[in-house]
Amino acid sequence: MTTPSQPARKGWLGEARACPSPNFGPRPAGVDIDLALIHSISLPPGVYGGDEIERLFTNRLDWDAHPYFQQIRGLEVSSHFVLRRDGELLQFVSCEDRAWHAGRSVWRGRENCNDYSIGIELEGLEGETFEPAQYDVLAMLLQRLARDYPLRWVVGHEHVAPGRKQDPGPGFDWARLKSQLGWPAPYFPDDTSPSI
């Protein structure tokens, strides 16, 4: 298990359990971190509560432990945060650094969303609903991040990589998040009505 000790580095939040990932790099000089990018993940798909996500993001996943893992064998990815179904918040990469979560992506004409975004993975499966605790902690996290970074948008992976990605998917309640945050509509994608 990863030790819960907090690295003494800027960009690590005390509200999260630190699980440092080796999968990150520097952000381009002078970039504004103004995008919060919401994802969903479960490993194997539809299975919750294990440590497989943590192991994937720290390059310790046993590729032979489940047949699905052969499809992602050797993948080196990370996100800044993972929000478990019970509301536990984990942090893998400093917000000051560039996590590897968005892949080919563009938002408002700007490519390479990893350069200027903070990646937040919700434990869940695209198309399914998320837990109340996840919305509560996500709203807290976004408010906390907005104190330190000039966030201007909160969008899903599906919005920056349409046709390629579908997460967090129709089960994510954008209207609920918008209501909990109380932020103006331009912070969010246009399709903020709940789908399920």
N, C-alpha and C positions, 0 to 999 in steps of 0.2 A: 504494500500500500504506500501511496505517496504521503510524505509527512505533511501535516497541516501547517507547518511553520511558514511565516510570511516572508518572502524575499525582501531585503532592504533596498528596493528599487522604486523609482518613480513610476507611477502608472499601475501599481498593484493596489487593489481595494481591500481594506480591512474587513469588509462585509463578506468577502468570498474566501473559500478554502483554496489555497494556492496549490496547483499541480503543474509546475513549470514544464513546458513543452520545448523540445529543441527545434520545433518547426516554426520558425519566425525569421524575420529579417528587418532591416532598417526601413523606415518610411522615407520617401523622397524629402529632401530638405525643403523646409518652408510650407509643407502641406498642412491645410486645416483639416482636423479630424471632425468632420461635420455630418457624417452619416452613421446611423445605427442600423445594422443589417441583421434581420431576424431570420433564423434557419430552424429547421426541425431535424432531429436525428434520433435513431434508435438502432441498437446493435445487439443481436441480429434484428432486422426490421420487425417492428411490432413487439419486441421484447424490452421490458423496462426493469430498472432496478439493479442491474449488474454493473460491473466495473469496465465493461468492454469499451465504452466511449472514452473513458479516462485512459485506458490502455492504448487505444488507437491514437489519441492525440499526443501520447508520450512515447510512441514507437515501441510499445511493449505488448501489442496484441498477438496472441497465439493464432496464427493464420490457419492452423489445422483444428482449432477448437469447434468450428461450425462450418458447414458447407458454404454458407454465404460468404464467409471471409475470403474464400478463394477468388471471388469477384473483385475484391478490393486489396488483394495481396500486394504488399509493398507500398501502399499509399502513404504519403507523408503529408498530413494535413493538421490544421489546428484552428481553433477559434479563440477569441479572447475569453469568452465565458460559456459555460454550460449551465443551464438551469434545469435541475432534476424535477421530476413530477411532484415530489413532496416539497418543493420550494428550496432545496439546498442549492446554493450558488457556488460554482467552482470557477477558478480563473486559471487559464493556461498560458497566456501571453500578456505581457505588460501592455496597457493601452497606448503607451508611447511607441511600441513596436508594431510591425506589420505581420499580422497573423495570416495563415493560408487557408481561407474559408470560401472566398467568392469565385475563384477561377475566372474564366472569361466573363466580363461583366461591364455594364455601363449604366450610369445614372445621370440623367439630365445632360447628356452629351459628354460626360467625363468617363473615360474608360478606366479599367483596372481599379475597381472599387476597393480592393484590399489596401491600396495606397492611402485611402482617406476615410476608411470605415472602421467601426468596432463591430466585430462579429459576435453574435449572441445565439447560441444553439439552445433550443428548447427540446428537452427529451420528449419525443412524440413522433407520430407518423403523419406524413402529409395526408390530409383528408380526414383525419380524426380530430376530435376536440382535445383541448388542453385543460389542465387542472386550475381551479381558482387560485391555489397557492402560487402557480407559475405566473399568473397575471399580476398578483400582488407584488411578488418579488421583482418581476420585470419592470413594473412601474417604478418601484423604489430604485432599481438599478439605473434606469434611464434618467430619473431625476438626479441621481447622484452623479452620473456621467456628465449631465448638462451643466453641473457646477464647474467642472474642470475643462470641458471641451465645448467648442462652439457648434453643438449639434443643431442641424437645420432640418434633417429628415430622419424618419423612422420608416423603413420599408422592408419588404420580404425579399428573400433570394429570388423568388419568382418574378419580382419587379425589375431586377437588375440583370437577369439572365432568362428572359422569357423564351419559352419553347425548349430550353435546356434544363431548367430547374422548376420545380413546382412547390417548393416549401416556403413558408410553413404550411401553405395549402388552405383549402376552403374551410377547414376546421378551426382556423385561427380567427378569433373574434376581434377584428380591428376596431369596431365601434366600442367594445368594452375597454380596450387599451386606451383609446382616445378619450373616453369618458373619465377613466381613472387618472390620466395625466392632466387633463384639462388644457392641453396644448392646442393651438390653432390648427385648423384643418390643413393648411399648407405643409405641415410637418409630415403628413401621412400620404400614402398612395390614394388615388382617387376612389378605389373600390373598398371603402372602409365599412360597408355594411356586413353584418355577420352572414355567412353562407350556410351555416347549419343551425 
